[in-house]
Amino acid sequence: MISRRMMLAGLLAGVAFPAVAEVMDSSPRPVARGGKAVARPAAGPLDASDLIAAAKLGAASVAYVLLDAQSGAVLEAREPDFALPPASVAKAVTSLFALEKLGAGYRFATRVMATGPVTQGVVQGDIVLAGGGDPTLQTDQLGDLVARLAKAGLKGATGRFLYWDGALPRLDQIAADQPEHVGYNAAVSGLNLNFNRAYFEWKKVDGQWRTTVDARGERFLPGVDMVRVDVASRDVPLFTYAPGRVEEWTVASAALGKGGSRWLPVRDPGAYVAEVFRTLARAQGIKLAVAERVDAVPSGQEIGRVESEPLPEVLRDMLKFSTNLTAECVGLTASGQGSLEASGKVQSDWVRATFGVDFDMHDHSGLGGRSRVTAAGMAKVLAQAEHEKRGLKPILRDVGMKDDKGKVIKGHPVKVLAKSGTLNFVSGLAGHIVPPTGRELVFAIFSGDPERRDAVPVALREEPEGVKSWTARARRLQGQLINRWAGLYA
């Protein structure tokens, strides 16, 4: 018997993911083990309907389209126009949208401004931390920025310490249909740090629980006061949350095990970044007042900045690690809209105008369950985007050719450059099958049971009963279909 207490502990215990490896909607793929695998067709009959039946996905719909990449001819299809949630496959479309609207040379910038002259290291006025919507900013980068300012002689200011987070709309979460405690359902702001998560750690000391919250990087370890986590003597719920100047969390003692850590979302990221900046500055001998938010950037001179990698590299990491915050920040920056709903519509309109395909997008990451795409539409977008050299295919990850057990075949000559996506009882994969010689293929596969997903209470959607095995079967089916197609057509 597996008790509720054991299930809770399993959800919470263990080492937290590093800040950069923000796996938003799925766990990392397992590493293939054992000897050299031999490429062979999927187990059982090669007929796709038999593979789908063997996957035992219940009432889920399965839709796919396979195209010849050169001619666009449809080689195989099943329910090609049936609309399903794209999950994180949506990020491939967001990448195309951002590359066109912002350009490959675009970089996000976080700036430090001085509203007056600097005299003997002291700003005669205010110091302003101004965000540019960078979703990739990490504590070590912020710490290095402060260190450069200190090395240049900065000691403080006669005025205030201000921060501006208005480059993007302030949203306390991406999707209302996701649990509030999961780190992948991040807040959005013009100032972001560590994917808008704080590191929560717990351990027992002298029989009492001790909890800490910080914004750790690899080289800097600033504490965080604006987020507090208390241990509550209960079994459920796993977490409770109360917003405020101090974000108050409680965690169920039944889930704590012997100790552990995880990243928790921060719902006011602008205040979070400002607090961490001030803490890092104090450690470098720069004295700043308690931060105050402003609605507009005051005029002044720039005295320091941090820039992101160029947009293609930002998108490459987003596609690899499936970072929801990155998708929303680049999408909102590209659209210039004040809400995810409006921004998703602008992206949908752009897809229709550019590719002649009807998508219904309500965000840019696919984290919410309301967006809908079709396999035919997704395959057409990918094929046309590559014909027009829009820059998506080179930044897609090689997810590997799979054997009949769903394991990656090491050294397989066929590349599968694709984006996956997972929600509860929803799974998708779309991309390119690229053989060393022969015919290149474009595919899109979507499996989903949205009604079953929607029936799960929001608080239990981190890992509801049955979802792990369902997802494993859906992914195995994807690998079997791709293996089959590569053997038959490529």
C-alpha positions as CSV (number, residue, x, y, z in Angstrom):
1,M,0.0,0.0,0.0
2,I,1.2,3.5,-0.8
3,S,0.0,6.0,1.8
4,R,-1.0,9.6,1.1
5,R,1.9,10.6,3.3
6,M,4.3,8.6,1.1
7,M,2.8,10.2,-2.1
8,L,3.2,13.7,-0.6
9,A,6.8,13.0,0.4
10,G,7.5,11.8,-3.1
11,L,6.2,15.0,-4.7
12,L,8.3,17.2,-2.4
13,A,11.5,15.3,-1.5
14,G,14.8,15.3,-3.4
15,V,17.2,17.8,-4.8
16,A,15.8,20.7,-6.7
17,F,16.5,21.3,-10.3
18,P,19.3,23.8,-11.1
19,A,17.9,27.2,-12.1
20,V,18.8,26.9,-15.7
21,A,17.3,23.5,-16.1
22,E,13.7,24.6,-15.7
23,V,11.9,21.6,-17.1
24,M,8.5,23.3,-17.4
25,D,6.1,20.6,-18.4
26,S,7.9,17.3,-18.3
27,S,10.8,15.4,-16.8
28,P,14.1,15.0,-18.6
29,R,14.4,12.1,-21.0
30,P,16.1,9.1,-19.4
31,V,19.7,8.5,-20.5
32,A,20.0,5.4,-22.6
33,R,22.0,2.6,-20.9
34,G,23.5,-0.7,-22.0
35,G,25.4,-1.7,-25.1
36,K,25.1,-0.5,-28.6
37,A,21.5,-0.6,-29.8
38,V,20.6,-1.9,-33.2
39,A,18.2,0.1,-35.3
40,R,15.0,-1.9,-36.1
41,P,11.4,-1.1,-36.7
42,A,9.0,-0.7,-33.8
43,A,7.8,-3.9,-32.1
44,G,4.7,-5.6,-33.5
45,P,2.9,-4.8,-36.7
46,L,4.0,-1.7,-38.6
47,D,0.5,-0.6,-39.2
48,A,0.0,2.7,-37.4
49,S,-3.5,1.8,-36.1
50,D,-2.1,-1.3,-34.4
51,L,0.6,0.8,-32.7
52,I,-2.1,3.3,-31.5
53,A,-4.2,0.5,-30.1
54,A,-1.3,-1.0,-28.3
55,A,-0.5,2.3,-26.7
56,K,-3.7,2.0,-24.7
57,L,-4.3,5.8,-24.3
58,G,-7.9,5.3,-23.4
59,A,-10.3,7.9,-24.7
60,A,-7.5,10.1,-26.0
61,S,-7.5,11.3,-29.6
62,V,-4.4,10.7,-31.6
63,A,-3.7,12.9,-34.6
64,Y,-0.7,13.0,-36.9
65,V,0.6,14.2,-40.2
66,L,3.7,13.2,-42.1
67,L,4.9,15.3,-45.0
68,D,7.6,15.1,-47.6
69,A,9.8,18.1,-46.6
70,Q,10.7,19.0,-50.1
71,S,7.3,18.7,-51.9
72,G,5.0,19.1,-49.0
73,A,3.1,16.0,-50.1
74,V,1.2,14.2,-47.3
75,L,2.6,10.7,-46.9
76,E,0.4,9.6,-43.9
77,A,-2.2,11.3,-41.8
78,R,-4.7,10.5,-39.1
79,E,-7.2,13.1,-37.9
80,P,-5.1,15.9,-39.4
81,D,-7.6,18.7,-38.7
82,F,-8.6,17.7,-35.2
83,A,-7.6,20.4,-32.8
84,L,-5.7,19.5,-29.6
85,P,-3.7,21.3,-27.0
86,P,-0.1,21.8,-28.3
87,A,1.5,21.8,-24.8
88,S,5.1,23.0,-25.2
89,V,5.2,22.2,-29.0
90,A,3.7,25.8,-29.0
91,K,7.2,27.1,-28.2
92,A,8.4,26.2,-31.7
93,V,5.8,28.6,-33.2
94,T,6.6,31.2,-30.6
95,S,10.3,30.9,-31.7
96,L,9.3,31.7,-35.3
97,F,7.1,34.6,-34.2
98,A,9.9,36.1,-32.1
99,L,12.6,35.6,-34.7
100,E,10.5,37.5,-37.2
101,K,9.3,40.3,-34.9
102,L,12.5,40.9,-32.9
103,G,15.3,39.7,-35.2
104,A,18.1,37.2,-34.7
105,G,20.4,39.9,-33.2
106,Y,18.0,40.9,-30.4
107,R,19.3,40.8,-26.9
108,F,17.4,41.5,-23.7
109,A,19.1,44.1,-21.4
110,T,18.9,44.8,-17.7
111,R,20.3,48.3,-16.9
112,V,21.4,50.3,-13.9
113,M,20.8,54.0,-14.3
114,A,21.9,57.0,-12.3
115,T,19.6,60.1,-12.3
116,G,22.4,62.4,-11.3
117,P,26.2,62.7,-11.6
118,V,28.5,60.4,-9.6
119,T,30.7,62.2,-7.2
120,Q,33.4,60.3,-5.3
121,G,31.4,57.1,-5.9
122,V,28.1,58.4,-4.8
123,V,25.2,59.1,-7.2
124,Q,23.8,62.5,-6.6
125,G,20.3,61.3,-7.1
126,D,18.6,58.0,-7.5
127,I,19.9,54.6,-8.6
128,V,17.5,52.8,-10.9
129,L,17.4,49.1,-11.8
130,A,15.6,48.9,-15.1
131,G,14.5,45.6,-16.5
132,G,14.1,44.8,-20.2
133,G,12.1,41.6,-19.8
134,D,15.1,39.3,-19.8
135,P,13.8,35.8,-18.9
136,T,17.3,34.3,-18.6
137,L,18.9,36.5,-15.9
138,Q,20.6,34.5,-13.1
139,T,21.9,35.5,-9.7
140,D,25.6,35.1,-10.8
141,Q,25.0,37.6,-13.7
142,L,23.4,40.0,-11.3
143,G,26.3,39.5,-8.8
144,D,28.9,40.1,-11.5
145,L,27.1,43.3,-12.5
146,V,27.2,44.6,-8.9
147,A,30.9,43.6,-8.7
148,R,31.7,45.7,-11.8
149,L,29.9,48.7,-10.3
150,A,31.9,48.3,-7.1
151,K,35.1,48.0,-9.0
152,A,34.3,51.2,-10.8
153,G,34.0,52.9,-7.4
154,L,30.3,53.0,-6.8
155,K,29.4,53.4,-3.1
156,G,25.8,54.4,-3.0
157,A,23.4,57.3,-3.7
158,T,22.1,60.3,-2.0
159,G,18.6,59.5,-3.2
160,R,16.4,56.4,-3.6
161,F,16.9,52.9,-5.0
162,L,14.2,52.5,-7.6
163,Y,13.3,49.6,-9.8
164,W,11.3,49.5,-13.0
165,D,9.6,46.2,-14.1
166,G,7.2,47.6,-16.6
167,A,8.8,46.5,-19.8
168,L,6.4,43.6,-19.8
169,P,3.0,43.3,-18.1
170,R,3.1,42.1,-14.4
171,L,1.4,38.7,-14.2
172,D,1.4,36.7,-11.0
173,Q,1.3,33.4,-13.0
174,I,1.2,32.1,-16.6
175,A,-1.8,29.7,-16.3
176,A,-4.6,29.8,-13.8
177,D,-5.3,26.1,-14.5
178,Q,-1.9,25.0,-13.0
179,P,-1.1,24.6,-9.3
180,E,0.2,27.7,-7.7
181,H,3.2,26.0,-6.0
182,V,4.8,24.6,-9.2
183,G,7.9,26.4,-10.4
184,Y,7.1,26.0,-14.0
185,N,4.0,28.2,-13.6
186,A,6.0,31.3,-13.2
187,A,5.1,34.9,-12.7
188,V,6.0,37.3,-15.5
189,S,7.6,40.8,-15.2
190,G,10.0,43.2,-16.9
191,L,12.5,42.1,-14.2
192,N,13.0,38.3,-13.9
193,L,15.6,36.3,-12.0
194,N,16.2,32.5,-11.8
195,F,13.1,31.9,-13.8
196,N,11.3,33.8,-11.0
197,R,11.9,31.1,-8.5
198,A,13.5,31.1,-5.0
199,Y,15.3,28.1,-3.5
200,F,13.5,26.6,-0.6
201,E,15.5,24.2,1.6
202,W,14.4,22.3,4.8
203,K,16.2,20.2,7.4
204,K,15.7,19.2,11.0
205,V,18.0,20.8,13.6
206,D,17.6,19.6,17.2
207,G,14.3,18.0,16.4
208,Q,12.9,21.2,14.8
209,W,12.3,22.1,11.2
210,R,14.6,24.8,9.9
211,T,13.7,26.4,6.6
212,T,15.7,28.8,4.4
213,V,14.9,30.7,1.2
214,D,17.6,32.1,-1.0
215,A,18.4,33.1,-4.6
216,R,21.5,31.0,-5.0
217,G,23.7,30.8,-8.0
218,E,26.9,28.9,-8.5
219,R,29.0,31.7,-7.0
220,F,26.6,33.9,-5.0
221,L,24.2,33.0,-2.2
222,P,22.0,35.9,-1.3
223,G,19.2,35.3,1.2
224,V,15.6,36.2,0.4
225,D,13.4,37.9,3.0
226,M,10.3,38.6,0.9
227,V,9.5,34.8,0.7
228,R,8.9,32.9,3.9
229,V,8.0,29.2,4.2
230,D,6.6,27.8,7.5
231,V,6.1,24.1,8.3
232,A,2.5,23.2,9.2
233,S,1.6,20.0,11.0
234,R,-0.8,18.4,8.5
235,D,-0.9,15.9,5.7
236,V,-2.8,18.0,3.0
237,P,-2.7,20.3,1.2
238,L,0.9,20.1,0.2
239,F,1.3,23.9,0.1
240,T,-0.7,27.0,0.9
241,Y,0.2,30.5,-0.3
242,A,-0.8,34.0,0.8
243,P,0.4,37.0,-1.3
244,G,1.6,40.2,0.3
245,R,4.7,42.3,0.8
246,V,6.1,39.1,2.2
247,E,4.9,36.1,0.2
248,E,3.8,33.5,2.9
249,W,4.0,29.8,2.2
250,T,3.2,26.9,4.4
251,V,4.2,23.3,3.6
252,A,2.8,20.1,5.0
253,S,5.1,18.4,7.5
254,A,4.0,15.0,6.3
255,A,5.8,15.7,3.0
256,L,9.2,16.8,4.3
257,G,10.9,13.4,4.8
258,K,14.3,13.8,6.3
259,G,15.2,17.0,4.4
260,G,15.4,18.4,0.9
261,S,14.9,21.3,-1.3
262,R,12.9,22.6,-4.3
263,W,12.4,25.8,-6.3
264,L,9.3,27.7,-5.4
265,P,7.7,30.4,-7.6
266,V,8.0,34.1,-6.7
267,R,4.8,36.0,-7.5
268,D,6.3,39.5,-7.4
269,P,9.5,39.0,-9.4
270,G,10.3,42.8,-9.7
271,A,10.5,43.1,-5.9
272,Y,12.5,39.8,-5.8
273,V,15.1,41.0,-8.2
274,A,15.4,44.4,-6.5
275,E,15.9,42.7,-3.1
276,V,18.5,40.4,-4.4
277,F,20.3,43.3,-6.1
278,R,20.4,45.3,-2.9
279,T,21.7,42.3,-0.9
280,L,24.5,41.7,-3.5
281,A,25.3,45.4,-3.5
282,R,25.6,45.6,0.3
283,A,28.0,42.7,0.2
284,Q,30.2,44.7,-2.2
285,G,30.1,47.8,-0.1
286,I,27.4,49.7,-2.0
287,K,24.7,51.1,0.3
288,L,21.2,51.3,-1.2
289,A,17.9,52.2,0.4
290,V,15.0,49.8,0.4
291,A,13.8,49.4,-3.2
292,E,10.7,51.3,-4.5
293,R,8.9,50.4,-7.7
294,V,8.3,53.2,-10.3
295,D,5.9,53.2,-13.2
296,A,8.4,54.8,-15.7
297,V,12.1,54.8,-16.1
298,P,13.5,58.2,-14.8
299,S,15.9,60.0,-17.2
300,G,19.5,59.5,-16.4
301,Q,22.8,57.9,-17.5
302,E,23.4,54.2,-17.7
303,I,26.2,53.0,-15.4
304,G,25.9,49.3,-15.9
305,R,24.1,46.6,-17.8
306,V,23.6,42.8,-18.3
307,E,22.6,41.5,-21.7
308,S,21.2,38.2,-22.6
309,E,22.6,35.9,-25.3
310,P,21.4,36.7,-28.8
311,L,17.8,35.6,-29.4
312,P,18.6,32.4,-31.3
313,E,20.6,31.1,-28.3
314,V,17.9,32.2,-25.9
315,L,15.4,30.3,-28.0
316,R,17.7,27.2,-28.3
317,D,17.8,26.9,-24.5
318,M,14.1,27.5,-24.3
319,L,13.4,24.7,-26.7
320,K,15.9,22.4,-25.0
321,F,14.7,23.0,-21.4
322,S,11.1,24.0,-22.2
323,T,11.2,27.1,-20.2
324,N,7.8,28.6,-20.0
325,L,8.9,32.0,-18.7
326,T,11.2,32.4,-21.7
327,A,8.4,31.6,-24.1
328,E,6.1,34.2,-22.5
329,C,8.7,36.9,-22.2
330,V,9.8,36.6,-25.9
331,G,6.2,36.3,-27.0
332,L,5.1,39.3,-25.1
333,T,8.1,41.3,-26.2
334,A,7.4,40.4,-29.8
335,S,3.7,41.3,-29.7
336,G,3.9,44.4,-27.4
337,Q,0.6,43.4,-25.8
338,G,-0.5,43.9,-22.2
339,S,-1.9,40.4,-21.5
340,L,-1.1,36.8,-22.5
341,E,-4.6,36.4,-24.0
342,A,-4.1,39.4,-26.3
343,S,-0.6,38.4,-27.1
344,G,-1.6,34.8,-28.0
345,K,-4.2,36.2,-30.3
346,V,-1.6,38.4,-32.1
347,Q,0.6,35.4,-32.5
348,S,-2.4,33.3,-33.9
349,D,-3.2,36.1,-36.3
350,W,0.5,36.2,-37.4
351,V,0.4,32.4,-38.0
352,R,-2.7,32.8,-40.1
353,A,-1.3,35.6,-42.2
354,T,2.2,34.0,-42.6
355,F,1.4,30.3,-43.0
356,G,-2.3,30.2,-43.9
357,V,-3.0,28.1,-40.8
358,D,-5.6,28.6,-38.1
359,F,-4.2,28.2,-34.6
360,D,-6.0,29.3,-31.4
361,M,-3.2,30.3,-29.0
362,H,-3.9,31.8,-25.5
363,D,-0.3,32.0,-24.4
364,H,3.2,31.4,-25.9
365,S,4.4,28.5,-23.9
366,G,1.5,26.0,-24.2
367,L,1.3,25.7,-20.4
368,G,-2.4,26.6,-20.3
369,G,-4.9,24.1,-21.5
370,R,-7.1,26.3,-23.7
371,S,-4.8,26.6,-26.8
372,R,-5.6,24.4,-29.8
373,V,-3.6,23.5,-32.9
374,T,-3.9,20.8,-35.6
375,A,-1.3,18.3,-36.7
376,A,-1.8,19.4,-40.3
377,G,-1.3,23.0,-39.3
378,M,1.8,22.4,-37.3
379,A,3.4,20.3,-40.0
380,K,2.7,23.0,-42.6
381,V,4.2,25.7,-40.4
382,L,7.4,23.6,-39.9
383,A,7.8,22.7,-43.5
384,Q,7.2,26.2,-44.8
385,A,9.4,27.8,-42.2
386,E,12.3,25.6,-43.3
387,H,11.7,26.3,-47.0
388,E,11.8,30.0,-46.1
389,K,14.9,29.5,-43.9
390,R,13.3,31.2,-40.9
391,G,15.9,29.8,-38.5
392,L,13.9,27.3,-36.4
393,K,15.3,24.0,-37.6
394,P,18.9,24.8,-36.6
395,I,17.9,25.5,-33.0
396,L,15.7,22.4,-32.5
397,R,17.1,19.7,-30.3
398,D,17.9,16.2,-31.7
399,V,15.6,14.1,-29.5
400,G,17.0,10.9,-31.1
401,M,15.7,7.9,-32.9
402,K,14.0,5.5,-30.4
403,D,14.0,1.7,-30.3
404,D,10.9,-0.4,-29.7
405,K,11.1,0.2,-26.0
406,G,11.3,3.9,-26.3
407,K,15.0,4.3,-25.6
408,V,17.3,6.5,-27.7
409,I,19.4,4.5,-30.1
410,K,22.9,5.9,-29.6
411,G,24.8,6.8,-32.8
412,H,21.7,6.4,-35.0
413,P,22.4,8.1,-38.4
414,V,18.9,9.6,-38.6
415,K,18.4,12.8,-36.7
416,V,15.0,13.7,-35.2
417,L,15.0,17.5,-34.7
418,A,11.9,18.3,-32.8
419,K,10.0,20.0,-30.0
420,S,8.1,17.9,-27.5
421,G,5.2,19.0,-25.2
422,T,3.5,17.5,-22.2
423,L,0.5,18.4,-20.1
424,N,-1.5,16.0,-18.0
425,F,-3.0,13.4,-20.5
426,V,-1.7,15.5,-23.4
427,S,1.5,14.8,-25.4
428,G,2.9,16.2,-28.6
429,L,6.0,16.0,-30.7
430,A,6.7,17.9,-34.0
431,G,9.7,18.4,-36.1
432,H,12.0,17.0,-38.8
433,I,13.2,13.5,-39.6
434,V,16.6,14.0,-41.2
435,P,18.4,11.0,-42.7
436,P,22.1,11.2,-43.8
437,T,20.9,10.7,-47.4
438,G,17.5,10.3,-48.9
439,R,14.2,12.0,-48.2
440,E,13.7,14.4,-45.3
441,L,10.4,14.3,-43.6
442,V,8.3,16.7,-41.5
443,F,5.9,15.4,-38.9
444,A,3.5,16.5,-36.1
445,I,2.0,14.1,-33.6
446,F,-0.6,15.0,-30.9
447,S,-2.3,12.8,-28.4
448,G,-4.7,14.2,-25.9
449,D,-7.6,13.6,-23.6
450,P,-8.5,17.2,-22.6
451,E,-11.6,16.2,-20.7
452,R,-9.7,13.8,-18.5
453,R,-7.1,16.5,-17.9
454,D,-9.7,19.1,-17.0
455,A,-11.4,16.7,-14.6
456,V,-8.3,16.7,-12.3
457,P,-8.6,19.4,-9.6
458,V,-6.1,22.2,-10.1
459,A,-4.4,21.6,-6.8
460,L,-3.6,18.0,-7.8
461,R,-2.3,18.7,-11.3
462,E,1.4,18.5,-10.5
463,E,1.3,14.7,-10.9
464,P,-2.2,13.2,-10.9
465,E,-2.8,9.5,-10.7
466,G,-2.1,7.6,-13.9
467,V,-0.5,10.5,-15.8
468,K,3.1,9.2,-15.6
469,S,2.3,5.8,-17.3
470,W,-0.1,7.5,-19.8
471,T,2.7,10.0,-20.8
472,A,5.2,7.1,-21.1
473,R,2.9,5.2,-23.5
474,A,2.2,8.4,-25.5
475,R,5.9,9.1,-25.9
476,R,6.7,5.5,-26.8
477,L,4.0,5.7,-29.5
478,Q,5.7,8.8,-30.9
479,G,9.0,7.0,-31.1
480,Q,7.4,4.0,-32.8
481,L,5.7,6.1,-35.4
482,I,8.9,8.0,-36.2
483,N,10.9,4.8,-36.4
484,R,8.2,3.4,-38.7
485,W,8.2,6.5,-40.9
486,A,12.0,6.6,-41.2
487,G,12.1,3.0,-42.3
488,L,9.3,3.3,-44.8
489,Y,9.9,6.8,-46.3
490,A,13.3,8.3,-45.5
